[in-house]
Amino acid sequence: MARLIALGARRIDVGQPVDADWVVLADPEGNAFCVLAPQTGWAQTVMP
């Protein structure tokens, strides 16, 4: 997450609970996205 913030993202509040397992960020243009830690059992996807 530190890398995303260094690249211009910022934390935003969209009403997520205080104890949420994810963080909501916005890119420099204001587009919101969530960051989640990998979970056991998730399939690994390789992007070309």
mmCIF entry with sequence, helices, sheets and N, C-alpha, C, O atoms, coordinates in Angstrom:
data_MODEL
# 
_entry.id   MODEL 
# 
_entity.id                         1 
_entity.type                       polymer 
_entity.pdbx_number_of_molecules   1 
# 
_entity_poly.entity_id                      1 
_entity_poly.type                           'polypeptide(L)' 
_entity_poly.nstd_linkage                   no 
_entity_poly.nstd_monomer                   no 
_entity_poly.pdbx_seq_one_letter_code       MARLIALGARRIDVGQPVDADWVVLADPEGNAFCVLAPQTGWAQTVMP 
_entity_poly.pdbx_seq_one_letter_code_can   MARLIALGARRIDVGQPVDADWVVLADPEGNAFCVLAPQTGWAQTVMP 
_entity_poly.pdbx_strand_id                 A 
# 
loop_
_entity_poly_seq.entity_id 
_entity_poly_seq.num 
_entity_poly_seq.mon_id 
_entity_poly_seq.hetero 
1 1  MET n 
1 2  ALA n 
1 3  ARG n 
1 4  LEU n 
1 5  ILE n 
1 6  ALA n 
1 7  LEU n 
1 8  GLY n 
1 9  ALA n 
1 10 ARG n 
1 11 ARG n 
1 12 ILE n 
1 13 ASP n 
1 14 VAL n 
1 15 GLY n 
1 16 GLN n 
1 17 PRO n 
1 18 VAL n 
1 19 ASP n 
1 20 ALA n 
1 21 ASP n 
1 22 TRP n 
1 23 VAL n 
1 24 VAL n 
1 25 LEU n 
1 26 ALA n 
1 27 ASP n 
1 28 PRO n 
1 29 GLU n 
1 30 GLY n 
1 31 ASN n 
1 32 ALA n 
1 33 PHE n 
1 34 CYS n 
1 35 VAL n 
1 36 LEU n 
1 37 ALA n 
1 38 PRO n 
1 39 GLN n 
1 40 THR n 
1 41 GLY n 
1 42 TRP n 
1 43 ALA n 
1 44 GLN n 
1 45 THR n 
1 46 VAL n 
1 47 MET n 
1 48 PRO n 
# 
_struct_asym.id          A 
_struct_asym.entity_id   1 
# 
_struct_conf.conf_type_id            HELX_P 
_struct_conf.id                      HELX_P1 
_struct_conf.pdbx_PDB_helix_id       AA1 
_struct_conf.beg_label_comp_id       ALA 
_struct_conf.beg_label_asym_id       A 
_struct_conf.beg_label_seq_id        2 
_struct_conf.pdbx_beg_PDB_ins_code   ? 
_struct_conf.end_label_comp_id       ALA 
_struct_conf.end_label_asym_id       A 
_struct_conf.end_label_seq_id        6 
_struct_conf.pdbx_end_PDB_ins_code   ? 
_struct_conf.beg_auth_comp_id        ALA 
_struct_conf.beg_auth_asym_id        A 
_struct_conf.beg_auth_seq_id         2 
_struct_conf.end_auth_comp_id        ALA 
_struct_conf.end_auth_asym_id        A 
_struct_conf.end_auth_seq_id         6 
_struct_conf.pdbx_PDB_helix_class    1 
_struct_conf.details                 ? 
_struct_conf.pdbx_PDB_helix_length   5 
# 
_struct_conf_type.id          HELX_P 
_struct_conf_type.criteria    ? 
_struct_conf_type.reference   ? 
# 
_struct_sheet.id               AA1 
_struct_sheet.type             ? 
_struct_sheet.number_strands   3 
_struct_sheet.details          ? 
# 
loop_
_struct_sheet_order.sheet_id 
_struct_sheet_order.range_id_1 
_struct_sheet_order.range_id_2 
_struct_sheet_order.offset 
_struct_sheet_order.sense 
AA1 1 2 ? anti-parallel 
AA1 2 3 ? anti-parallel 
# 
loop_
_struct_sheet_range.sheet_id 
_struct_sheet_range.id 
_struct_sheet_range.beg_label_comp_id 
_struct_sheet_range.beg_label_asym_id 
_struct_sheet_range.beg_label_seq_id 
_struct_sheet_range.pdbx_beg_PDB_ins_code 
_struct_sheet_range.end_label_comp_id 
_struct_sheet_range.end_label_asym_id 
_struct_sheet_range.end_label_seq_id 
_struct_sheet_range.pdbx_end_PDB_ins_code 
_struct_sheet_range.beg_auth_comp_id 
_struct_sheet_range.beg_auth_asym_id 
_struct_sheet_range.beg_auth_seq_id 
_struct_sheet_range.end_auth_comp_id 
_struct_sheet_range.end_auth_asym_id 
_struct_sheet_range.end_auth_seq_id 
AA1 1 ARG A 10 ? ARG A 11 ? ARG A 10 ARG A 11 
AA1 2 TRP A 22 ? ALA A 26 ? TRP A 22 ALA A 26 
AA1 3 ALA A 32 ? LEU A 36 ? ALA A 32 LEU A 36 
# 
loop_
_atom_site.group_PDB 
_atom_site.id 
_atom_site.type_symbol 
_atom_site.label_atom_id 
_atom_site.label_alt_id 
_atom_site.label_comp_id 
_atom_site.label_asym_id 
_atom_site.label_entity_id 
_atom_site.label_seq_id 
_atom_site.pdbx_PDB_ins_code 
_atom_site.Cartn_x 
_atom_site.Cartn_y 
_atom_site.Cartn_z 
_atom_site.occupancy 
_atom_site.B_iso_or_equiv 
_atom_site.pdbx_formal_charge 
_atom_site.auth_seq_id 
_atom_site.auth_comp_id 
_atom_site.auth_asym_id 
_atom_site.auth_atom_id 
_atom_site.pdbx_PDB_model_num 
ATOM 1   N N  . MET A 1 1  ? 0.818   -1.179  0.000   1.00 0.00 ? 1  MET A N  1 
ATOM 2   C CA . MET A 1 1  ? 0.000   0.000   0.000   1.00 0.00 ? 1  MET A CA 1 
ATOM 3   C C  . MET A 1 1  ? 0.873   1.258   0.000   1.00 0.00 ? 1  MET A C  1 
ATOM 4   O O  . MET A 1 1  ? 0.499   2.272   -0.589  1.00 0.00 ? 1  MET A O  1 
ATOM 5   N N  . ALA A 1 2  ? 2.008   1.197   0.644   1.00 0.00 ? 2  ALA A N  1 
ATOM 6   C CA . ALA A 1 2  ? 2.901   2.356   0.682   1.00 0.00 ? 2  ALA A CA 1 
ATOM 7   C C  . ALA A 1 2  ? 3.330   2.769   -0.720  1.00 0.00 ? 2  ALA A C  1 
ATOM 8   O O  . ALA A 1 2  ? 3.481   3.956   -1.007  1.00 0.00 ? 2  ALA A O  1 
ATOM 9   N N  . ARG A 1 3  ? 3.526   1.780   -1.593  1.00 0.00 ? 3  ARG A N  1 
ATOM 10  C CA . ARG A 1 3  ? 3.923   2.102   -2.966  1.00 0.00 ? 3  ARG A CA 1 
ATOM 11  C C  . ARG A 1 3  ? 2.804   2.839   -3.696  1.00 0.00 ? 3  ARG A C  1 
ATOM 12  O O  . ARG A 1 3  ? 3.064   3.786   -4.439  1.00 0.00 ? 3  ARG A O  1 
ATOM 13  N N  . LEU A 1 4  ? 1.561   2.409   -3.487  1.00 0.00 ? 4  LEU A N  1 
ATOM 14  C CA . LEU A 1 4  ? 0.431   3.080   -4.134  1.00 0.00 ? 4  LEU A CA 1 
ATOM 15  C C  . LEU A 1 4  ? 0.318   4.528   -3.678  1.00 0.00 ? 4  LEU A C  1 
ATOM 16  O O  . LEU A 1 4  ? 0.054   5.420   -4.485  1.00 0.00 ? 4  LEU A O  1 
ATOM 17  N N  . ILE A 1 5  ? 0.517   4.760   -2.388  1.00 0.00 ? 5  ILE A N  1 
ATOM 18  C CA . ILE A 1 5  ? 0.453   6.121   -1.861  1.00 0.00 ? 5  ILE A CA 1 
ATOM 19  C C  . ILE A 1 5  ? 1.607   6.955   -2.416  1.00 0.00 ? 5  ILE A C  1 
ATOM 20  O O  . ILE A 1 5  ? 1.428   8.131   -2.737  1.00 0.00 ? 5  ILE A O  1 
ATOM 21  N N  . ALA A 1 6  ? 2.783   6.350   -2.529  1.00 0.00 ? 6  ALA A N  1 
ATOM 22  C CA . ALA A 1 6  ? 3.925   7.059   -3.108  1.00 0.00 ? 6  ALA A CA 1 
ATOM 23  C C  . ALA A 1 6  ? 3.673   7.426   -4.568  1.00 0.00 ? 6  ALA A C  1 
ATOM 24  O O  . ALA A 1 6  ? 4.234   8.396   -5.076  1.00 0.00 ? 6  ALA A O  1 
ATOM 25  N N  . LEU A 1 7  ? 2.822   6.642   -5.240  1.00 0.00 ? 7  LEU A N  1 
ATOM 26  C CA . LEU A 1 7  ? 2.493   6.910   -6.642  1.00 0.00 ? 7  LEU A CA 1 
ATOM 27  C C  . LEU A 1 7  ? 1.323   7.875   -6.800  1.00 0.00 ? 7  LEU A C  1 
ATOM 28  O O  . LEU A 1 7  ? 0.914   8.177   -7.921  1.00 0.00 ? 7  LEU A O  1 
ATOM 29  N N  . GLY A 1 8  ? 0.777   8.365   -5.671  1.00 0.00 ? 8  GLY A N  1 
ATOM 30  C CA . GLY A 1 8  ? -0.261  9.380   -5.755  1.00 0.00 ? 8  GLY A CA 1 
ATOM 31  C C  . GLY A 1 8  ? -1.625  8.994   -5.230  1.00 0.00 ? 8  GLY A C  1 
ATOM 32  O O  . GLY A 1 8  ? -2.531  9.827   -5.200  1.00 0.00 ? 8  GLY A O  1 
ATOM 33  N N  . ALA A 1 9  ? -1.795  7.738   -4.813  1.00 0.00 ? 9  ALA A N  1 
ATOM 34  C CA . ALA A 1 9  ? -3.080  7.335   -4.245  1.00 0.00 ? 9  ALA A CA 1 
ATOM 35  C C  . ALA A 1 9  ? -3.251  7.956   -2.867  1.00 0.00 ? 9  ALA A C  1 
ATOM 36  O O  . ALA A 1 9  ? -2.274  8.320   -2.212  1.00 0.00 ? 9  ALA A O  1 
ATOM 37  N N  . ARG A 1 10 ? -4.500  8.072   -2.437  1.00 0.00 ? 10 ARG A N  1 
ATOM 38  C CA . ARG A 1 10 ? -4.779  8.575   -1.083  1.00 0.00 ? 10 ARG A CA 1 
ATOM 39  C C  . ARG A 1 10 ? -5.928  7.768   -0.487  1.00 0.00 ? 10 ARG A C  1 
ATOM 40  O O  . ARG A 1 10 ? -6.805  7.286   -1.205  1.00 0.00 ? 10 ARG A O  1 
ATOM 41  N N  . ARG A 1 11 ? -5.908  7.633   0.823   1.00 0.00 ? 11 ARG A N  1 
ATOM 42  C CA . ARG A 1 11 ? -6.991  6.924   1.519   1.00 0.00 ? 11 ARG A CA 1 
ATOM 43  C C  . ARG A 1 11 ? -8.260  7.748   1.456   1.00 0.00 ? 11 ARG A C  1 
ATOM 44  O O  . ARG A 1 11 ? -8.226  8.973   1.570   1.00 0.00 ? 11 ARG A O  1 
ATOM 45  N N  . ILE A 1 12 ? -9.386  7.064   1.274   1.00 0.00 ? 12 ILE A N  1 
ATOM 46  C CA . ILE A 1 12 ? -10.672 7.744   1.299   1.00 0.00 ? 12 ILE A CA 1 
ATOM 47  C C  . ILE A 1 12 ? -11.659 6.949   2.145   1.00 0.00 ? 12 ILE A C  1 
ATOM 48  O O  . ILE A 1 12 ? -11.492 5.747   2.352   1.00 0.00 ? 12 ILE A O  1 
ATOM 49  N N  . ASP A 1 13 ? -12.671 7.625   2.622   1.00 0.00 ? 13 ASP A N  1 
ATOM 50  C CA . ASP A 1 13 ? -13.725 6.992   3.412   1.00 0.00 ? 13 ASP A CA 1 
ATOM 51  C C  . ASP A 1 13 ? -14.979 6.915   2.557   1.00 0.00 ? 13 ASP A C  1 
ATOM 52  O O  . ASP A 1 13 ? -15.534 7.935   2.150   1.00 0.00 ? 13 ASP A O  1 
ATOM 53  N N  . VAL A 1 14 ? -15.417 5.693   2.291   1.00 0.00 ? 14 VAL A N  1 
ATOM 54  C CA . VAL A 1 14 ? -16.651 5.478   1.530   1.00 0.00 ? 14 VAL A CA 1 
ATOM 55  C C  . VAL A 1 14 ? -17.714 4.820   2.407   1.00 0.00 ? 14 VAL A C  1 
ATOM 56  O O  . VAL A 1 14 ? -18.688 4.254   1.910   1.00 0.00 ? 14 VAL A O  1 
ATOM 57  N N  . GLY A 1 15 ? -17.508 4.906   3.720   1.00 0.00 ? 15 GLY A N  1 
ATOM 58  C CA . GLY A 1 15 ? -18.441 4.306   4.655   1.00 0.00 ? 15 GLY A CA 1 
ATOM 59  C C  . GLY A 1 15 ? -18.044 2.915   5.109   1.00 0.00 ? 15 GLY A C  1 
ATOM 60  O O  . GLY A 1 15 ? -18.841 2.213   5.732   1.00 0.00 ? 15 GLY A O  1 
ATOM 61  N N  . GLN A 1 16 ? -16.822 2.508   4.805   1.00 0.00 ? 16 GLN A N  1 
ATOM 62  C CA . GLN A 1 16 ? -16.365 1.196   5.238   1.00 0.00 ? 16 GLN A CA 1 
ATOM 63  C C  . GLN A 1 16 ? -16.252 1.163   6.765   1.00 0.00 ? 16 GLN A C  1 
ATOM 64  O O  . GLN A 1 16 ? -15.973 2.188   7.387   1.00 0.00 ? 16 GLN A O  1 
ATOM 65  N N  . PRO A 1 17 ? -16.470 -0.017  7.374   1.00 0.00 ? 17 PRO A N  1 
ATOM 66  C CA . PRO A 1 17 ? -16.351 -0.108  8.829   1.00 0.00 ? 17 PRO A CA 1 
ATOM 67  C C  . PRO A 1 17 ? -14.911 0.123   9.283   1.00 0.00 ? 17 PRO A C  1 
ATOM 68  O O  . PRO A 1 17 ? -13.965 -0.113  8.532   1.00 0.00 ? 17 PRO A O  1 
ATOM 69  N N  . VAL A 1 18 ? -14.766 0.579   10.501  1.00 0.00 ? 18 VAL A N  1 
ATOM 70  C CA . VAL A 1 18 ? -13.430 0.857   11.054  1.00 0.00 ? 18 VAL A CA 1 
ATOM 71  C C  . VAL A 1 18 ? -12.566 -0.398  11.057  1.00 0.00 ? 18 VAL A C  1 
ATOM 72  O O  . VAL A 1 18 ? -11.356 -0.311  10.851  1.00 0.00 ? 18 VAL A O  1 
ATOM 73  N N  . ASP A 1 19 ? -13.166 -1.562  11.287  1.00 0.00 ? 19 ASP A N  1 
ATOM 74  C CA . ASP A 1 19 ? -12.420 -2.820  11.362  1.00 0.00 ? 19 ASP A CA 1 
ATOM 75  C C  . ASP A 1 19 ? -12.428 -3.588  10.032  1.00 0.00 ? 19 ASP A C  1 
ATOM 76  O O  . ASP A 1 19 ? -12.263 -4.808  10.027  1.00 0.00 ? 19 ASP A O  1 
ATOM 77  N N  . ALA A 1 20 ? -12.613 -2.900  8.929   1.00 0.00 ? 20 ALA A N  1 
ATOM 78  C CA . ALA A 1 20 ? -12.654 -3.539  7.611   1.00 0.00 ? 20 ALA A CA 1 
ATOM 79  C C  . ALA A 1 20 ? -11.336 -4.248  7.314   1.00 0.00 ? 20 ALA A C  1 
ATOM 80  O O  . ALA A 1 20 ? -10.270 -3.818  7.756   1.00 0.00 ? 20 ALA A O  1 
ATOM 81  N N  . ASP A 1 21 ? -11.428 -5.340  6.557   1.00 0.00 ? 21 ASP A N  1 
ATOM 82  C CA . ASP A 1 21 ? -10.241 -6.096  6.149   1.00 0.00 ? 21 ASP A CA 1 
ATOM 83  C C  . ASP A 1 21 ? -9.629  -5.550  4.863   1.00 0.00 ? 21 ASP A C  1 
ATOM 84  O O  . ASP A 1 21 ? -8.755  -6.184  4.272   1.00 0.00 ? 21 ASP A O  1 
ATOM 85  N N  . TRP A 1 22 ? -10.080 -4.388  4.432   1.00 0.00 ? 22 TRP A N  1 
ATOM 86  C CA . TRP A 1 22 ? -9.589  -3.777  3.212   1.00 0.00 ? 22 TRP A CA 1 
ATOM 87  C C  . TRP A 1 22 ? -9.394  -2.287  3.434   1.00 0.00 ? 22 TRP A C  1 
ATOM 88  O O  . TRP A 1 22 ? -9.892  -1.713  4.403   1.00 0.00 ? 22 TRP A O  1 
ATOM 89  N N  . VAL A 1 23 ? -8.664  -1.680  2.520   1.00 0.00 ? 23 VAL A N  1 
ATOM 90  C CA . VAL A 1 23 ? -8.425  -0.240  2.552   1.00 0.00 ? 23 VAL A CA 1 
ATOM 91  C C  . VAL A 1 23 ? -8.967  0.325   1.246   1.00 0.00 ? 23 VAL A C  1 
ATOM 92  O O  . VAL A 1 23 ? -8.761  -0.263  0.184   1.00 0.00 ? 23 VAL A O  1 
ATOM 93  N N  . VAL A 1 24 ? -9.650  1.445   1.311   1.00 0.00 ? 24 VAL A N  1 
ATOM 94  C CA . VAL A 1 24 ? -10.154 2.097   0.107   1.00 0.00 ? 24 VAL A CA 1 
ATOM 95  C C  . VAL A 1 24 ? -9.241  3.279   -0.204  1.00 0.00 ? 24 VAL A C  1 
ATOM 96  O O  . VAL A 1 24 ? -8.985  4.135   0.642   1.00 0.00 ? 24 VAL A O  1 
ATOM 97  N N  . LEU A 1 25 ? -8.761  3.296   -1.436  1.00 0.00 ? 25 LEU A N  1 
ATOM 98  C CA . LEU A 1 25 ? -7.886  4.359   -1.907  1.00 0.00 ? 25 LEU A CA 1 
ATOM 99  C C  . LEU A 1 25 ? -8.517  5.008   -3.126  1.00 0.00 ? 25 LEU A C  1 
ATOM 100 O O  . LEU A 1 25 ? -9.434  4.454   -3.733  1.00 0.00 ? 25 LEU A O  1 
ATOM 101 N N  . ALA A 1 26 ? -8.021  6.182   -3.478  1.00 0.00 ? 26 ALA A N  1 
ATOM 102 C CA . ALA A 1 26 ? -8.404  6.843   -4.721  1.00 0.00 ? 26 ALA A CA 1 
ATOM 103 C C  . ALA A 1 26 ? -7.129  7.182   -5.476  1.00 0.00 ? 26 ALA A C  1 
ATOM 104 O O  . ALA A 1 26 ? -6.140  7.614   -4.884  1.00 0.00 ? 26 ALA A O  1 
ATOM 105 N N  . ASP A 1 27 ? -7.161  6.983   -6.785  1.00 0.00 ? 27 ASP A N  1 
ATOM 106 C CA . ASP A 1 27 ? -6.004  7.342   -7.600  1.00 0.00 ? 27 ASP A CA 1 
ATOM 107 C C  . ASP A 1 27 ? -5.980  8.866   -7.772  1.00 0.00 ? 27 ASP A C  1 
ATOM 108 O O  . ASP A 1 27 ? -6.914  9.540   -7.337  1.00 0.00 ? 27 ASP A O  1 
ATOM 109 N N  . PRO A 1 28 ? -4.946  9.417   -8.390  1.00 0.00 ? 28 PRO A N  1 
ATOM 110 C CA . PRO A 1 28 ? -4.856  10.877  -8.537  1.00 0.00 ? 28 PRO A CA 1 
ATOM 111 C C  . PRO A 1 28 ? -6.042  11.512  -9.261  1.00 0.00 ? 28 PRO A C  1 
ATOM 112 O O  . PRO A 1 28 ? -6.293  12.706  -9.092  1.00 0.00 ? 28 PRO A O  1 
ATOM 113 N N  . GLU A 1 29 ? -6.778  10.737  -10.066 1.00 0.00 ? 29 GLU A N  1 
ATOM 114 C CA . GLU A 1 29 ? -7.952  11.266  -10.764 1.00 0.00 ? 29 GLU A CA 1 
ATOM 115 C C  . GLU A 1 29 ? -9.235  11.117  -9.947  1.00 0.00 ? 29 GLU A C  1 
ATOM 116 O O  . GLU A 1 29 ? -10.300 11.553  -10.384 1.00 0.00 ? 29 GLU A O  1 
ATOM 117 N N  . GLY A 1 30 ? -9.140  10.498  -8.752  1.00 0.00 ? 30 GLY A N  1 
ATOM 118 C CA . GLY A 1 30 ? -10.297 10.347  -7.888  1.00 0.00 ? 30 GLY A CA 1 
ATOM 119 C C  . GLY A 1 30 ? -11.042 9.042   -8.017  1.00 0.00 ? 30 GLY A C  1 
ATOM 120 O O  . GLY A 1 30 ? -12.079 8.870   -7.376  1.00 0.00 ? 30 GLY A O  1 
ATOM 121 N N  . ASN A 1 31 ? -10.549 8.103   -8.831  1.00 0.00 ? 31 ASN A N  1 
ATOM 122 C CA . ASN A 1 31 ? -11.189 6.796   -8.988  1.00 0.00 ? 31 ASN A CA 1 
ATOM 123 C C  . ASN A 1 31 ? -10.892 5.922   -7.778  1.00 0.00 ? 31 ASN A C  1 
ATOM 124 O O  . ASN A 1 31 ? -9.729  5.684   -7.452  1.00 0.00 ? 31 ASN A O  1 
ATOM 125 N N  . ALA A 1 32 ? -11.935 5.446   -7.115  1.00 0.00 ? 32 ALA A N  1 
ATOM 126 C CA . ALA A 1 32 ? -11.778 4.640   -5.906  1.00 0.00 ? 32 ALA A CA 1 
ATOM 127 C C  . ALA A 1 32 ? -11.474 3.184   -6.248  1.00 0.00 ? 32 ALA A C  1 
ATOM 128 O O  . ALA A 1 32 ? -11.951 2.650   -7.249  1.00 0.00 ? 32 ALA A O  1 
ATOM 129 N N  . PHE A 1 33 ? -10.672 2.560   -5.397  1.00 0.00 ? 33 PHE A N  1 
ATOM 130 C CA . PHE A 1 33 ? -10.397 1.132   -5.522  1.00 0.00 ? 33 PHE A CA 1 
ATOM 131 C C  . PHE A 1 33 ? -10.041 0.578   -4.147  1.00 0.00 ? 33 PHE A C  1 
ATOM 132 O O  . PHE A 1 33 ? -9.597  1.317   -3.268  1.00 0.00 ? 33 PHE A O  1 
ATOM 133 N N  . CYS A 1 34 ? -10.240 -0.728  -3.966  1.00 0.00 ? 34 CYS A N  1 
ATOM 134 C CA . CYS A 1 34 ? -9.977  -1.385  -2.690  1.00 0.00 ? 34 CYS A CA 1 
ATOM 135 C C  . CYS A 1 34 ? -8.684  -2.185  -2.776  1.00 0.00 ? 34 CYS A C  1 
ATOM 136 O O  . CYS A 1 34 ? -8.333  -2.723  -3.826  1.00 0.00 ? 34 CYS A O  1 
ATOM 137 N N  . VAL A 1 35 ? -7.994  -2.250  -1.659  1.00 0.00 ? 35 VAL A N  1 
ATOM 138 C CA . VAL A 1 35 ? -6.779  -3.048  -1.550  1.00 0.00 ? 35 VAL A CA 1 
ATOM 139 C C  . VAL A 1 35 ? -7.017  -4.083  -0.472  1.00 0.00 ? 35 VAL A C  1 
ATOM 140 O O  . VAL A 1 35 ? -7.351  -3.753  0.666   1.00 0.00 ? 35 VAL A O  1 
ATOM 141 N N  . LEU A 1 36 ? -6.840  -5.353  -0.848  1.00 0.00 ? 36 LEU A N  1 
ATOM 142 C CA . LEU A 1 36 ? -7.039  -6.466  0.081   1.00 0.00 ? 36 LEU A CA 1 
ATOM 143 C C  . LEU A 1 36 ? -5.765  -7.282  0.167   1.00 0.00 ? 36 LEU A C  1 
ATOM 144 O O  . LEU A 1 36 ? -5.028  -7.390  -0.813  1.00 0.00 ? 36 LEU A O  1 
ATOM 145 N N  . ALA A 1 37 ? -5.502  -7.854  1.321   1.00 0.00 ? 37 ALA A N  1 
ATOM 146 C CA . ALA A 1 37 ? -4.372  -8.764  1.471   1.00 0.00 ? 37 ALA A CA 1 
ATOM 147 C C  . ALA A 1 37 ? -4.747  -10.105 0.848   1.00 0.00 ? 37 ALA A C  1 
ATOM 148 O O  . ALA A 1 37 ? -5.910  -10.501 0.912   1.00 0.00 ? 37 ALA A O  1 
ATOM 149 N N  . PRO A 1 38 ? -3.794  -10.811 0.250   1.00 0.00 ? 38 PRO A N  1 
ATOM 150 C CA . PRO A 1 38 ? -4.097  -12.132 -0.310  1.00 0.00 ? 38 PRO A CA 1 
ATOM 151 C C  . PRO A 1 38 ? -4.653  -13.060 0.772   1.00 0.00 ? 38 PRO A C  1 
ATOM 152 O O  . PRO A 1 38 ? -4.239  -13.000 1.930   1.00 0.00 ? 38 PRO A O  1 
ATOM 153 N N  . GLN A 1 39 ? -5.581  -13.904 0.382   1.00 0.00 ? 39 GLN A N  1 
ATOM 154 C CA . GLN A 1 39 ? -6.211  -14.834 1.310   1.00 0.00 ? 39 GLN A CA 1 
ATOM 155 C C  . GLN A 1 39 ? -5.898  -16.272 0.899   1.00 0.00 ? 39 GLN A C  1 
ATOM 156 O O  . GLN A 1 39 ? -5.746  -16.555 -0.289  1.00 0.00 ? 39 GLN A O  1 
ATOM 157 N N  . THR A 1 40 ? -5.800  -17.169 1.858   1.00 0.00 ? 40 THR A N  1 
ATOM 158 C CA . THR A 1 40 ? -5.588  -18.574 1.583   1.00 0.00 ? 40 THR A CA 1 
ATOM 159 C C  . THR A 1 40 ? -6.717  -19.089 0.696   1.00 0.00 ? 40 THR A C  1 
ATOM 160 O O  . THR A 1 40 ? -7.889  -18.806 0.943   1.00 0.00 ? 40 THR A O  1 
ATOM 161 N N  . GLY A 1 41 ? -6.358  -19.841 -0.329  1.00 0.00 ? 41 GLY A N  1 
ATOM 162 C CA . GLY A 1 41 ? -7.349  -20.437 -1.203  1.00 0.00 ? 41 GLY A CA 1 
ATOM 163 C C  . GLY A 1 41 ? -7.643  -19.633 -2.450  1.00 0.00 ? 41 GLY A C  1 
ATOM 164 O O  . GLY A 1 41 ? -8.326  -20.125 -3.348  1.00 0.00 ? 41 GLY A O  1 
ATOM 165 N N  . TRP A 1 42 ? -7.148  -18.417 -2.530  1.00 0.00 ? 42 TRP A N  1 
ATOM 166 C CA . TRP A 1 42 ? -7.340  -17.625 -3.746  1.00 0.00 ? 42 TRP A CA 1 
ATOM 167 C C  . TRP A 1 42 ? -6.479  -18.180 -4.847  1.00 0.00 ? 42 TRP A C  1 
ATOM 168 O O  . TRP A 1 42 ? -5.329  -18.551 -4.613  1.00 0.00 ? 42 TRP A O  1 
ATOM 169 N N  . ALA A 1 43 ? -7.013  -18.242 -6.032  1.00 0.00 ? 43 ALA A N  1 
ATOM 170 C CA . ALA A 1 43 ? -6.234  -18.690 -7.194  1.00 0.00 ? 43 ALA A CA 1 
ATOM 171 C C  . ALA A 1 43 ? -5.316  -17.553 -7.626  1.00 0.00 ? 43 ALA A C  1 
ATOM 172 O O  . ALA A 1 43 ? -5.703  -16.384 -7.601  1.00 0.00 ? 43 ALA A O  1 
ATOM 173 N N  . GLN A 1 44 ? -4.117  -17.901 -8.016  1.00 0.00 ? 44 GLN A N  1 
ATOM 174 C CA . GLN A 1 44 ? -3.193  -16.883 -8.497  1.00 0.00 ? 44 GLN A CA 1 
ATOM 175 C C  . GLN A 1 44 ? -3.456  -16.640 -9.976  1.00 0.00 ? 44 GLN A C  1 
ATOM 176 O O  . GLN A 1 44 ? -3.499  -17.582 -10.767 1.00 0.00 ? 44 GLN A O  1 
ATOM 177 N N  . THR A 1 45 ? -3.629  -15.393 -10.345 1.00 0.00 ? 45 THR A N  1 
ATOM 178 C CA . THR A 1 45 ? -3.876  -15.021 -11.735 1.00 0.00 ? 45 THR A CA 1 
ATOM 179 C C  . THR A 1 45 ? -2.641  -14.323 -12.274 1.00 0.00 ? 45 THR A C  1 
ATOM 180 O O  . THR A 1 45 ? -2.098  -13.424 -11.632 1.00 0.00 ? 45 THR A O  1 
ATOM 181 N N  . VAL A 1 46 ? -2.207  -14.726 -13.425 1.00 0.00 ? 46 VAL A N  1 
ATOM 182 C CA . VAL A 1 46 ? -1.045  -14.113 -14.059 1.00 0.00 ? 46 VAL A CA 1 
ATOM 183 C C  . VAL A 1 46 ? -1.558  -13.251 -15.203 1.00 0.00 ? 46 VAL A C  1 
ATOM 184 O O  . VAL A 1 46 ? -2.244  -13.730 -16.106 1.00 0.00 ? 46 VAL A O  1 
ATOM 185 N N  . MET A 1 47 ? -1.212  -11.976 -15.146 1.00 0.00 ? 47 MET A N  1 
ATOM 186 C CA . MET A 1 47 ? -1.611  -11.036 -16.203 1.00 0.00 ? 47 MET A CA 1 
ATOM 187 C C  . MET A 1 47 ? -0.547  -11.056 -17.293 1.00 0.00 ? 47 MET A C  1 
ATOM 188 O O  . MET A 1 47 ? 0.645   -11.073 -16.987 1.00 0.00 ? 47 MET A O  1 
ATOM 189 N N  . PRO A 1 48 ? -0.955  -11.055 -18.559 1.00 0.00 ? 48 PRO A N  1 
ATOM 190 C CA . PRO A 1 48 ? 0.042   -11.052 -19.658 1.00 0.00 ? 48 PRO A CA 1 
ATOM 191 C C  . PRO A 1 48 ? 0.782   -9.744  -19.726 1.00 0.00 ? 48 PRO A C  1 
ATOM 192 O O  . PRO A 1 48 ? 1.649   -9.570  -20.583 1.00 0.00 ? 48 PRO A O  1 
# 
